[in-house]
Amino acid sequence: MIEQIPYLAVILIAGIGIATILLKKNLIKMIMGLAIIEGAANLFLVTLGYREGGIAPIFTSAPGKEMVLPTVQAMTLTNIVIGFATTALLLAFAIMIYRKYGSVETNNIRRLRE
């Protein structure tokens, strides 16, 4: 059961992010929910690559121990960079929406569109 705690944490964090996106009406809070989901995805990737007693895969002459998986570490780093770029783009869109409509509340933006 103790081995399942990281997976349960991923489910909990992703659930918080999804609930934030679905229940909040503020664009900034919705973007924060997306960032929380990205954090859950990173935790999931790191959890998949973990090996009990494993050593870091940076040694050229490593002892006979099992190494942690370097692929998921590279995927996590790539996910962090993509998440940063996505968040920056979404925040830029939110700024443009605020400048045009004077609000970042989705209810107000929909009402102004009509």
N, C-alpha and C positions, 0 to 999 in steps of 0.2 A: 504493500500500500504506500509506503514511503517513497517508492520510485515513481509513483503516479502524481505526486504533488506538483511538479513543474507543469505537467499537462493540465491539471486542474486549474493552476494559476493562469495558463494560457486561455482556457475557456472562460474564466472569470473576467480577465482583463478584456478579452474580445467582446464579451457580453456587455461590459460597461461601455465600451466604445460604440457598439451597435445601438445600445439604448440611448446613448447621447445623441447619435445622429438622428435616430427616429423620433425622439421626444422633444428635442430642443428646436426652437424656431429661429435662433440667432445663428447667422452664417459663421461667425467666429467660433462659436461653441460646436457647431457641426464639423468644422475643420479640426478642432481639438479632438473630437471623437474619432475622426479618421486617423489622426496621429496616434491615438491610443491603440487603435486596431493595428497600425503599423508596428508599434512596440510589441504587441502580442505576437505578431508574425515573426519578429526578430527573436523573441524569447522561444518560440516554437522551433525555429531553425537551430538556435544554440542548444536547445534541449535534445534535438535529434542527433547532433554531432558529439554529444558528451559520451565519454567512455570512462567507466570506473577504473581508476588507477592509470589512466592514459597519460602520456606525456605530450608536450607541445610538438607539433610537426615542423619545428624550425631547425632541428639538429641535422647535420649531414651524416654524422656517425652516431646514430642513436643506439642506445642499448636495445636488447631484445624485447622490451616492453611494448605493449600495444599503444598506438598513437591515437589521439583524437582525430576526427575527420576534418581535414583542412577545407574541403569543398563547401561545407555548410558555413564555415567562417567567412569564406569569400562571398558566398551568397548573402550572408547577413550584412557584410560591409556594402555590397552592391545595393541591397534593400535600403540601407540607411541613406545612401546617396540619392537614390531614386525618391525615397520618402521626403527628404529635405527639398528636393527640386519640386515635387508635387505640392508640398505644403506652401512653398514660396509662391508658386503659380496661383494656387487657390487664394492665398492672402492678397495677391495682387488683384485678382478678380473681385474679391470682397471690397478692396479699397475703391476700385472703379465703380462698383455698384453703389457704395456709400456716397461717392461724389455725384453720381447721377441721380439717385433717389433720396439721398439724405438719411438712409436707414439701412441697417443690415438685418432687420427682422423680416422673415420671409412673408409673413402676413401683410406687412405694409408694402413690400415690393410687389406682391401679386395684385393688391388693390390699386396701386399706382399704374400698373400695366394696362388695366382695363379702361 
